[in-house]
């Protein structure tokens, strides 16, 4: 690698390992999340145009703020955060590695170390006639931390004890968990989707619908889902009003003509099959109606059957009927439907038909009279369908994060040295910890007091 390439590499490495970059990215993601909450995502363009106007709509659409979580720049910010965490971890990892897997000579308490260790105590043994029992020293350290290592030099014997050596890996485990969660989120954003489908009771579907820029796009799923039964449970309350307690759907997965799986789903109990999750999200009903068409010049009546939102042609005519909506009760006159009558070269005409008043359409004065003959209500279950191939990776990252936080906050790397001179002088006790200084100071003080009691 040339000097120029090294310079560029060091510049990029210095940029990505910066803590300031981490803070900036986290603040930026927080602001963008707020914007994504304020601006409704994946709505129809007409709604955005009505809400923001043409000018602002074009600006927001240019920056993909209507589907920001799937935009290239949002994924780039997450990728920058991943690289930043990796660079920060690599930058600090060698020092941590040396502290965890230290050499054997670091177990010896040297004079140069005495000046830097935060906890230090000297116990004078110049007048002590008998050398302090090594077994007693070991038992004291074992009670305080763990069994010590004994290192002997020409001038002294050092007892070294430590615990929580691997707790220093807690922060790196937490960093790794965040990286894994972000990678899982990116995978889910790139390869996952969220759709919906309504299934009439007793019928089956083999495709779902995705909302893309306000449009519904069908997506085959490779198998069929049948709604065997839709059930609603109400609270047992007195009075006319009824409140829904729970709604559930009995679903059957059909593949290659065979029933593969049956399950009753509720709001928080979805069906999982081939990476797709089917959640109970809503319910409703559509209405099939029978409309009578009686021509004034004919005795027979034509019967037209079609569903809510459907359009049908009137026999032997160029006219069309479209059903706009059904109402169970219209001003205490009973049930009725609103239709749209479409005639060539004429403005569409909306009209109401009431089942209890078959002569109502006669006032229109047309060559035919329409009547509402029959209404058949069909319940449907509304399912939310999701696919997130990164959710397993996210769960692994969450588990690692919990473990990393437990290690980081509830364990610490504690070290204690006791150096006993061979020719008399003073015992030196030293210690260090990377966390929980209050607890370690109390433990170190108890250790000093135990040593002082033994030499009296």
Order of alpha helices (4+ residues) and beta strands (2+ residues): alpha-alpha-alpha-alpha-alpha-beta-alpha-beta-beta-alpha-beta-beta-beta-beta-beta-beta-beta-beta-beta-beta-beta-beta-beta-alpha-beta-beta-alpha
